[in-house]
């Protein structure tokens, strides 16, 4: 298991990956709320919301992979 990235990462690549991870997580939460019966109105396009959820999940996975790759390389140096 890789250690967590430092609180104030020195690497711009780590900062960029963390920003993508955080923004994607917030977007995912927002999109998932739109799919809830209470939140979704009659005009809600569930297919579009589903596509957005999938894109957010992909972005989260991409950012997590970047972080693992970067921190693994930094720890091996």
N, C-alpha and C positions, 0 to 999 in steps of 0.2 A: 504494500500500500504506500502510495506517495504521500509525503508530508504536505500539509496545506501550504498554499503560497503565503509569503510574508504579508503582514498588514500593509506595509508601504513598499510594494515591489519596485525594485530598481529597474527592471527590464520593461521597456515600452511594449514589447510583445505580450508580457504577462498582464500589464495594465489594459491593453486592448482586448485581450481574451476575457479578462474579468468584466470589463464593460459590456462586451457582447453577451456574456453569461447572465449578468444582472438584468440588462435591458430585455433580453429574450424571456427571462423568467417573469418579469413584470408583464410583458406582452401576453405570455401564455396564461397568466392568471386572469388578465382582462378578457381574453378571447374565451376562456372557459366559462367565465361568468355570463357571457353573451349566450351561451348554449343552455344555461339553466332555464327551466320553464318559467320561473318567477321573473327573470331578467329579460328573456327574449319576448319580443312583441310580435304582433302579427306580420310585421314587415321584415323580420329577421331571416336572413338567408343562411340556413343551417349548413348548406353545402360550402358556402364561402367561409363561415366560421370554422368548419372542420378543416378546410384547407389551411387557414391561418394557424390553427392549433398544431397541425402537422409541421408547418414551416417553423413555428416557434420551437417545437420539440427538436427539430433538426438543428436549428441554430444553437440550442443548448448543448446538444451532443457534440457539435462541431467545436464550440468554445471549450467544453470539457476536455476534448481530445487535444486541442491546442495546449491547454494548461498542463496536461499530463506530459505531453511531448517536450514542452519547454522546460518544465521543472525537472524532468528526468535528465535532459541534456545538461542543465545547470548543475545538478547534483553529481553528475559523472565527471564534471570538469574540475 
